[in-house]
Amino acid sequence: MKAMGDYLGEGDDEAIAVMHSYVESFRFQGLLLDDAIRQLLTTFRLPGEAQKIDRIMEKLAEQYCNDNPSVFQSADTAYVPAQ
């Protein structure tokens, strides 16, 4: 599980594309943001590097907003509490 988190947080184009596809496979409709984070993090362990975590949480916030358009004004607004 740790290796998966490390890979998903990588900054190269292929890893970013995989991470985006992976996060987009989740459906967060009707969930609170913290429940959406829990749902995602039951499948892998966050990497230790802050920049990798940041990439994953940015995408989670974007997907959460796509699934719950009336909860936050933008993905940036959802990203702040997701940190």
Jmol script that loads the backbone (N, CA, C; Angstrom):
load data "model"
ATOM      1  N   MET A   1       0.816  -1.200   0.000  1.00  0.00           N
ATOM      2  CA  MET A   1       0.000   0.000   0.000  1.00  0.00           C
ATOM      3  C   MET A   1       0.860   1.264   0.000  1.00  0.00           C
ATOM      4  N   LYS A   2       2.010   1.196   0.667  1.00  0.00           N
ATOM      5  CA  LYS A   2       2.896   2.357   0.701  1.00  0.00           C
ATOM      6  C   LYS A   2       3.463   2.652  -0.687  1.00  0.00           C
ATOM      7  N   ALA A   3       3.837   1.606  -1.424  1.00  0.00           N
ATOM      8  CA  ALA A   3       4.396   1.788  -2.767  1.00  0.00           C
ATOM      9  C   ALA A   3       3.368   2.427  -3.693  1.00  0.00           C
ATOM     10  N   MET A   4       2.111   2.060  -3.537  1.00  0.00           N
ATOM     11  CA  MET A   4       1.067   2.635  -4.379  1.00  0.00           C
ATOM     12  C   MET A   4       0.939   4.138  -4.124  1.00  0.00           C
ATOM     13  N   GLY A   5       0.941   4.542  -2.865  1.00  0.00           N
ATOM     14  CA  GLY A   5       0.865   5.962  -2.529  1.00  0.00           C
ATOM     15  C   GLY A   5       2.053   6.741  -3.058  1.00  0.00           C
ATOM     16  N   ASP A   6       3.236   6.146  -2.948  1.00  0.00           N
ATOM     17  CA  ASP A   6       4.437   6.799  -3.482  1.00  0.00           C
ATOM     18  C   ASP A   6       4.308   7.008  -4.986  1.00  0.00           C
ATOM     19  N   TYR A   7       3.840   5.974  -5.685  1.00  0.00           N
ATOM     20  CA  TYR A   7       3.701   6.082  -7.138  1.00  0.00           C
ATOM     21  C   TYR A   7       2.640   7.108  -7.522  1.00  0.00           C
ATOM     22  N   LEU A   8       1.486   7.061  -6.872  1.00  0.00           N
ATOM     23  CA  LEU A   8       0.402   7.987  -7.217  1.00  0.00           C
ATOM     24  C   LEU A   8       0.799   9.445  -6.999  1.00  0.00           C
ATOM     25  N   GLY A   9       1.716   9.685  -6.087  1.00  0.00           N
ATOM     26  CA  GLY A   9       2.141  11.050  -5.802  1.00  0.00           C
ATOM     27  C   GLY A   9       3.276  11.558  -6.676  1.00  0.00           C
ATOM     28  N   GLU A  10       3.847  10.687  -7.491  1.00  0.00           N
ATOM     29  CA  GLU A  10       4.966  11.092  -8.354  1.00  0.00           C
ATOM     30  C   GLU A  10       4.548  12.236  -9.283  1.00  0.00           C
ATOM     31  N   GLY A  11       5.525  12.998  -9.741  1.00  0.00           N
ATOM     32  CA  GLY A  11       5.253  14.170 -10.557  1.00  0.00           C
ATOM     33  C   GLY A  11       5.417  13.981 -12.053  1.00  0.00           C
ATOM     34  N   ASP A  12       5.810  12.777 -12.503  1.00  0.00           N
ATOM     35  CA  ASP A  12       5.968  12.597 -13.944  1.00  0.00           C
ATOM     36  C   ASP A  12       4.591  12.412 -14.592  1.00  0.00           C
ATOM     37  N   ASP A  13       4.528  12.663 -15.884  1.00  0.00           N
ATOM     38  CA  ASP A  13       3.249  12.674 -16.608  1.00  0.00           C
ATOM     39  C   ASP A  13       2.475  11.363 -16.487  1.00  0.00           C
ATOM     40  N   GLU A  14       3.175  10.243 -16.584  1.00  0.00           N
ATOM     41  CA  GLU A  14       2.496   8.947 -16.517  1.00  0.00           C
ATOM     42  C   GLU A  14       1.867   8.709 -15.142  1.00  0.00           C
ATOM     43  N   ALA A  15       2.624   8.965 -14.088  1.00  0.00           N
ATOM     44  CA  ALA A  15       2.103   8.761 -12.728  1.00  0.00           C
ATOM     45  C   ALA A  15       0.941   9.703 -12.448  1.00  0.00           C
ATOM     46  N   ILE A  16       1.029  10.936 -12.918  1.00  0.00           N
ATOM     47  CA  ILE A  16      -0.067  11.888 -12.722  1.00  0.00           C
ATOM     48  C   ILE A  16      -1.320  11.413 -13.449  1.00  0.00           C
ATOM     49  N   ALA A  17      -1.166  10.916 -14.661  1.00  0.00           N
ATOM     50  CA  ALA A  17      -2.313  10.411 -15.422  1.00  0.00           C
ATOM     51  C   ALA A  17      -2.953   9.212 -14.711  1.00  0.00           C
ATOM     52  N   VAL A  18      -2.121   8.324 -14.177  1.00  0.00           N
ATOM     53  CA  VAL A  18      -2.634   7.161 -13.445  1.00  0.00           C
ATOM     54  C   VAL A  18      -3.373   7.623 -12.188  1.00  0.00           C
ATOM     55  N   MET A  19      -2.771   8.546 -11.447  1.00  0.00           N
ATOM     56  CA  MET A  19      -3.396   9.048 -10.221  1.00  0.00           C
ATOM     57  C   MET A  19      -4.723   9.721 -10.529  1.00  0.00           C
ATOM     58  N   HIS A  20      -4.772  10.528 -11.586  1.00  0.00           N
ATOM     59  CA  HIS A  20      -6.022  11.191 -11.959  1.00  0.00           C
ATOM     60  C   HIS A  20      -7.095  10.159 -12.297  1.00  0.00           C
ATOM     61  N   SER A  21      -6.739   9.169 -13.090  1.00  0.00           N
ATOM     62  CA  SER A  21      -7.704   8.120 -13.439  1.00  0.00           C
ATOM     63  C   SER A  21      -8.175   7.374 -12.201  1.00  0.00           C
ATOM     64  N   TYR A  22      -7.255   7.092 -11.312  1.00  0.00           N
ATOM     65  CA  TYR A  22      -7.602   6.357 -10.092  1.00  0.00           C
ATOM     66  C   TYR A  22      -8.570   7.157  -9.227  1.00  0.00           C
ATOM     67  N   VAL A  23      -8.251   8.417  -8.966  1.00  0.00           N
ATOM     68  CA  VAL A  23      -9.120   9.247  -8.122  1.00  0.00           C
ATOM     69  C   VAL A  23     -10.476   9.458  -8.802  1.00  0.00           C
ATOM     70  N   GLU A  24     -10.475   9.612 -10.116  1.00  0.00           N
ATOM     71  CA  GLU A  24     -11.730   9.803 -10.848  1.00  0.00           C
ATOM     72  C   GLU A  24     -12.609   8.558 -10.837  1.00  0.00           C
ATOM     73  N   SER A  25     -12.047   7.412 -10.482  1.00  0.00           N
ATOM     74  CA  SER A  25     -12.851   6.185 -10.409  1.00  0.00           C
ATOM     75  C   SER A  25     -13.716   6.145  -9.149  1.00  0.00           C
ATOM     76  N   PHE A  26     -13.447   7.031  -8.207  1.00  0.00           N
ATOM     77  CA  PHE A  26     -14.238   7.109  -6.976  1.00  0.00           C
ATOM     78  C   PHE A  26     -15.430   8.024  -7.175  1.00  0.00           C
ATOM     79  N   ARG A  27     -16.507   7.726  -6.483  1.00  0.00           N
ATOM     80  CA  ARG A  27     -17.696   8.574  -6.498  1.00  0.00           C
ATOM     81  C   ARG A  27     -17.933   9.061  -5.073  1.00  0.00           C
ATOM     82  N   PHE A  28     -17.905  10.380  -4.913  1.00  0.00           N
ATOM     83  CA  PHE A  28     -18.025  10.988  -3.599  1.00  0.00           C
ATOM     84  C   PHE A  28     -19.362  11.704  -3.392  1.00  0.00           C
ATOM     85  N   GLN A  29     -20.331  11.471  -4.261  1.00  0.00           N
ATOM     86  CA  GLN A  29     -21.614  12.158  -4.149  1.00  0.00           C
ATOM     87  C   GLN A  29     -22.231  11.922  -2.775  1.00  0.00           C
ATOM     88  N   GLY A  30     -22.685  13.017  -2.180  1.00  0.00           N
ATOM     89  CA  GLY A  30     -23.402  12.937  -0.919  1.00  0.00           C
ATOM     90  C   GLY A  30     -22.539  12.697   0.306  1.00  0.00           C
ATOM     91  N   LEU A  31     -21.228  12.612   0.129  1.00  0.00           N
ATOM     92  CA  LEU A  31     -20.341  12.401   1.275  1.00  0.00           C
ATOM     93  C   LEU A  31     -19.835  13.736   1.802  1.00  0.00           C
ATOM     94  N   LEU A  32     -19.543  13.772   3.094  1.00  0.00           N
ATOM     95  CA  LEU A  32     -18.804  14.895   3.640  1.00  0.00           C
ATOM     96  C   LEU A  32     -17.373  14.786   3.134  1.00  0.00           C
ATOM     97  N   LEU A  33     -16.659  15.899   3.081  1.00  0.00           N
ATOM     98  CA  LEU A  33     -15.296  15.883   2.560  1.00  0.00           C
ATOM     99  C   LEU A  33     -14.408  14.925   3.344  1.00  0.00           C
ATOM    100  N   ASP A  34     -14.516  14.922   4.661  1.00  0.00           N
ATOM    101  CA  ASP A  34     -13.657  14.021   5.441  1.00  0.00           C
ATOM    102  C   ASP A  34     -13.985  12.553   5.179  1.00  0.00           C
ATOM    103  N   ASP A  35     -15.241  12.242   4.895  1.00  0.00           N
ATOM    104  CA  ASP A  35     -15.595  10.864   4.545  1.00  0.00           C
ATOM    105  C   ASP A  35     -15.038  10.480   3.170  1.00  0.00           C
ATOM    106  N   ALA A  36     -15.001  11.433   2.248  1.00  0.00           N
ATOM    107  CA  ALA A  36     -14.418  11.184   0.931  1.00  0.00           C
ATOM    108  C   ALA A  36     -12.916  10.915   1.062  1.00  0.00           C
ATOM    109  N   ILE A  37     -12.254  11.681   1.903  1.00  0.00           N
ATOM    110  CA  ILE A  37     -10.823  11.471   2.134  1.00  0.00           C
ATOM    111  C   ILE A  37     -10.604  10.086   2.730  1.00  0.00           C
ATOM    112  N   ARG A  38     -11.413   9.732   3.713  1.00  0.00           N
ATOM    113  CA  ARG A  38     -11.288   8.400   4.327  1.00  0.00           C
ATOM    114  C   ARG A  38     -11.501   7.289   3.312  1.00  0.00           C
ATOM    115  N   GLN A  39     -12.511   7.470   2.463  1.00  0.00           N
ATOM    116  CA  GLN A  39     -12.802   6.452   1.450  1.00  0.00           C
ATOM    117  C   GLN A  39     -11.596   6.236   0.539  1.00  0.00           C
ATOM    118  N   LEU A  40     -11.005   7.328   0.074  1.00  0.00           N
ATOM    119  CA  LEU A  40      -9.839   7.216  -0.800  1.00  0.00           C
ATOM    120  C   LEU A  40      -8.656   6.585  -0.067  1.00  0.00           C
ATOM    121  N   LEU A  41      -8.419   7.019   1.160  1.00  0.00           N
ATOM    122  CA  LEU A  41      -7.223   6.574   1.882  1.00  0.00           C
ATOM    123  C   LEU A  41      -7.340   5.170   2.464  1.00  0.00           C
ATOM    124  N   THR A  42      -8.481   4.538   2.327  1.00  0.00           N
ATOM    125  CA  THR A  42      -8.565   3.129   2.727  1.00  0.00           C
ATOM    126  C   THR A  42      -7.918   2.237   1.673  1.00  0.00           C
ATOM    127  N   THR A  43      -7.617   2.796   0.503  1.00  0.00           N
ATOM    128  CA  THR A  43      -7.088   1.987  -0.597  1.00  0.00           C
ATOM    129  C   THR A  43      -5.574   2.076  -0.749  1.00  0.00           C
ATOM    130  N   PHE A  44      -4.947   3.060  -0.133  1.00  0.00           N
ATOM    131  CA  PHE A  44      -3.489   3.195  -0.177  1.00  0.00           C
ATOM    132  C   PHE A  44      -3.037   4.085   0.961  1.00  0.00           C
ATOM    133  N   ARG A  45      -1.751   4.070   1.207  1.00  0.00           N
ATOM    134  CA  ARG A  45      -1.162   4.887   2.271  1.00  0.00           C
ATOM    135  C   ARG A  45      -0.524   6.121   1.653  1.00  0.00           C
ATOM    136  N   LEU A  46      -0.801   7.282   2.233  1.00  0.00           N
ATOM    137  CA  LEU A  46      -0.205   8.510   1.717  1.00  0.00           C
ATOM    138  C   LEU A  46       1.318   8.430   1.788  1.00  0.00           C
ATOM    139  N   PRO A  47       1.984   8.978   0.785  1.00  0.00           N
ATOM    140  CA  PRO A  47       3.451   9.017   0.822  1.00  0.00           C
ATOM    141  C   PRO A  47       3.920   9.999   1.890  1.00  0.00           C
ATOM    142  N   GLY A  48       5.187   9.938   2.218  1.00  0.00           N
ATOM    143  CA  GLY A  48       5.722  10.817   3.253  1.00  0.00           C
ATOM    144  C   GLY A  48       6.098  12.202   2.760  1.00  0.00           C
ATOM    145  N   GLU A  49       6.251  12.361   1.479  1.00  0.00           N
ATOM    146  CA  GLU A  49       6.700  13.635   0.906  1.00  0.00           C
ATOM    147  C   GLU A  49       5.520  14.590   0.717  1.00  0.00           C
ATOM    148  N   ALA A  50       5.657  15.801   1.216  1.00  0.00           N
ATOM    149  CA  ALA A  50       4.569  16.779   1.184  1.00  0.00           C
ATOM    150  C   ALA A  50       4.094  17.088  -0.236  1.00  0.00           C
ATOM    151  N   GLN A  51       5.008  17.192  -1.178  1.00  0.00           N
ATOM    152  CA  GLN A  51       4.627  17.533  -2.545  1.00  0.00           C
ATOM    153  C   GLN A  51       3.775  16.420  -3.174  1.00  0.00           C
ATOM    154  N   LYS A  52       4.087  15.173  -2.864  1.00  0.00           N
ATOM    155  CA  LYS A  52       3.297  14.048  -3.373  1.00  0.00           C
ATOM    156  C   LYS A  52       1.902  14.053  -2.767  1.00  0.00           C
ATOM    157  N   ILE A  53       1.825  14.302  -1.469  1.00  0.00           N
ATOM    158  CA  ILE A  53       0.529  14.376  -0.793  1.00  0.00           C
ATOM    159  C   ILE A  53      -0.302  15.494  -1.401  1.00  0.00           C
ATOM    160  N   ASP A  54       0.339  16.617  -1.656  1.00  0.00           N
ATOM    161  CA  ASP A  54      -0.330  17.785  -2.221  1.00  0.00           C
ATOM    162  C   ASP A  54      -0.976  17.456  -3.563  1.00  0.00           C
ATOM    163  N   ARG A  55      -0.264  16.758  -4.429  1.00  0.00           N
ATOM    164  CA  ARG A  55      -0.810  16.387  -5.740  1.00  0.00           C
ATOM    165  C   ARG A  55      -2.074  15.532  -5.590  1.00  0.00           C
ATOM    166  N   ILE A  56      -2.009  14.567  -4.700  1.00  0.00           N
ATOM    167  CA  ILE A  56      -3.142  13.666  -4.492  1.00  0.00           C
ATOM    168  C   ILE A  56      -4.334  14.425  -3.919  1.00  0.00           C
ATOM    169  N   MET A  57      -4.083  15.281  -2.936  1.00  0.00           N
ATOM    170  CA  MET A  57      -5.179  16.009  -2.295  1.00  0.00           C
ATOM    171  C   MET A  57      -5.796  17.046  -3.237  1.00  0.00           C
ATOM    172  N   GLU A  58      -4.997  17.630  -4.110  1.00  0.00           N
ATOM    173  CA  GLU A  58      -5.551  18.553  -5.107  1.00  0.00           C
ATOM    174  C   GLU A  58      -6.537  17.835  -6.015  1.00  0.00           C
ATOM    175  N   LYS A  59      -6.158  16.653  -6.456  1.00  0.00           N
ATOM    176  CA  LYS A  59      -7.037  15.886  -7.340  1.00  0.00           C
ATOM    177  C   LYS A  59      -8.277  15.406  -6.602  1.00  0.00           C
ATOM    178  N   LEU A  60      -8.111  14.998  -5.362  1.00  0.00           N
ATOM    179  CA  LEU A  60      -9.269  14.592  -4.564  1.00  0.00           C
ATOM    180  C   LEU A  60     -10.254  15.752  -4.437  1.00  0.00           C
ATOM    181  N   ALA A  61      -9.747  16.943  -4.146  1.00  0.00           N
ATOM    182  CA  ALA A  61     -10.619  18.115  -4.008  1.00  0.00           C
ATOM    183  C   ALA A  61     -11.365  18.396  -5.310  1.00  0.00           C
ATOM    184  N   GLU A  62     -10.675  18.258  -6.426  1.00  0.00           N
ATOM    185  CA  GLU A  62     -11.308  18.470  -7.734  1.00  0.00           C
ATOM    186  C   GLU A  62     -12.428  17.452  -7.970  1.00  0.00           C
ATOM    187  N   GLN A  63     -12.124  16.179  -7.698  1.00  0.00           N
ATOM    188  CA  GLN A  63     -13.126  15.131  -7.900  1.00  0.00           C
ATOM    189  C   GLN A  63     -14.302  15.306  -6.945  1.00  0.00           C
ATOM    190  N   TYR A  64     -14.019  15.677  -5.713  1.00  0.00           N
ATOM    191  CA  TYR A  64     -15.078  15.910  -4.740  1.00  0.00           C
ATOM    192  C   TYR A  64     -16.019  17.017  -5.231  1.00  0.00           C
ATOM    193  N   CYS A  65     -15.460  18.082  -5.746  1.00  0.00           N
ATOM    194  CA  CYS A  65     -16.277  19.191  -6.252  1.00  0.00           C
ATOM    195  C   CYS A  65     -17.061  18.794  -7.497  1.00  0.00           C
ATOM    196  N   ASN A  66     -16.489  17.965  -8.348  1.00  0.00           N
ATOM    197  CA  ASN A  66     -17.230  17.479  -9.515  1.00  0.00           C
ATOM    198  C   ASN A  66     -18.440  16.659  -9.082  1.00  0.00           C
ATOM    199  N   ASP A  67     -18.267  15.867  -8.032  1.00  0.00           N
ATOM    200  CA  ASP A  67     -19.345  15.009  -7.550  1.00  0.00           C
ATOM    201  C   ASP A  67     -20.341  15.729  -6.656  1.00  0.00           C
ATOM    202  N   ASN A  68     -19.938  16.846  -6.074  1.00  0.00           N
ATOM    203  CA  ASN A  68     -20.783  17.618  -5.152  1.00  0.00           C
ATOM    204  C   ASN A  68     -20.688  19.109  -5.498  1.00  0.00           C
ATOM    205  N   PRO A  69     -21.231  19.515  -6.635  1.00  0.00           N
ATOM    206  CA  PRO A  69     -21.009  20.880  -7.118  1.00  0.00           C
ATOM    207  C   PRO A  69     -21.573  21.985  -6.227  1.00  0.00           C
ATOM    208  N   SER A  70     -22.490  21.689  -5.343  1.00  0.00           N
ATOM    209  CA  SER A  70     -23.080  22.744  -4.519  1.00  0.00           C
ATOM    210  C   SER A  70     -22.429  22.877  -3.146  1.00  0.00           C
ATOM    211  N   VAL A  71     -21.423  22.066  -2.835  1.00  0.00           N
ATOM    212  CA  VAL A  71     -20.821  22.096  -1.499  1.00  0.00           C
ATOM    213  C   VAL A  71     -19.754  23.182  -1.389  1.00  0.00           C
ATOM    214  N   PHE A  72     -18.859  23.262  -2.351  1.00  0.00           N
ATOM    215  CA  PHE A  72     -17.790  24.267  -2.355  1.00  0.00           C
ATOM    216  C   PHE A  72     -17.883  25.072  -3.645  1.00  0.00           C
ATOM    217  N   GLN A  73     -17.414  26.318  -3.596  1.00  0.00           N
ATOM    218  CA  GLN A  73     -17.442  27.162  -4.788  1.00  0.00           C
ATOM    219  C   GLN A  73     -16.445  26.698  -5.845  1.00  0.00           C
ATOM    220  N   SER A  74     -15.340  26.106  -5.404  1.00  0.00           N
ATOM    221  CA  SER A  74     -14.324  25.649  -6.340  1.00  0.00           C
ATOM    222  C   SER A  74     -13.482  24.550  -5.704  1.00  0.00           C
ATOM    223  N   ALA A  75     -12.702  23.874  -6.524  1.00  0.00           N
ATOM    224  CA  ALA A  75     -11.801  22.855  -5.990  1.00  0.00           C
ATOM    225  C   ALA A  75     -10.759  23.467  -5.072  1.00  0.00           C
ATOM    226  N   ASP A  76     -10.363  24.690  -5.342  1.00  0.00           N
ATOM    227  CA  ASP A  76      -9.396  25.374  -4.467  1.00  0.00           C
ATOM    228  C   ASP A  76      -9.975  25.540  -3.069  1.00  0.00           C
ATOM    229  N   THR A  77     -11.263  25.847  -2.981  1.00  0.00           N
ATOM    230  CA  THR A  77     -11.916  26.017  -1.689  1.00  0.00           C
ATOM    231  C   THR A  77     -11.986  24.682  -0.950  1.00  0.00           C
ATOM    232  N   ALA A  78     -12.218  23.593  -1.663  1.00  0.00           N
ATOM    233  CA  ALA A  78     -12.264  22.263  -1.036  1.00  0.00           C
ATOM    234  C   ALA A  78     -10.878  21.777  -0.670  1.00  0.00           C
ATOM    235  N   TYR A  79      -9.882  22.203  -1.412  1.00  0.00           N
ATOM    236  CA  TYR A  79      -8.510  21.752  -1.186  1.00  0.00           C
ATOM    237  C   TYR A  79      -7.984  22.186   0.176  1.00  0.00           C
ATOM    238  N   VAL A  80      -8.315  23.386   0.598  1.00  0.00           N
ATOM    239  CA  VAL A  80      -7.782  23.932   1.856  1.00  0.00           C
ATOM    240  C   VAL A  80      -8.131  23.032   3.052  1.00  0.00           C
ATOM    241  N   PRO A  81      -9.401  22.694   3.284  1.00  0.00           N
ATOM    242  CA  PRO A  81      -9.670  21.804   4.427  1.00  0.00           C
ATOM    243  C   PRO A  81      -9.214  20.356   4.189  1.00  0.00           C
ATOM    244  N   ALA A  82      -8.995  19.985   2.927  1.00  0.00           N
ATOM    245  CA  ALA A  82      -8.558  18.619   2.626  1.00  0.00           C
ATOM    246  C   ALA A  82      -7.096  18.398   3.019  1.00  0.00           C
ATOM    247  N   GLN A  83      -6.369  19.480   3.212  1.00  0.00           N
ATOM    248  CA  GLN A  83      -4.944  19.349   3.549  1.00  0.00           C
ATOM    249  C   GLN A  83      -4.797  18.730   4.888  1.00  0.00           C
TER     250      GLN A  83
END
end "model"
wireframe off; spacefill off
backbone 0.3
color backbone group
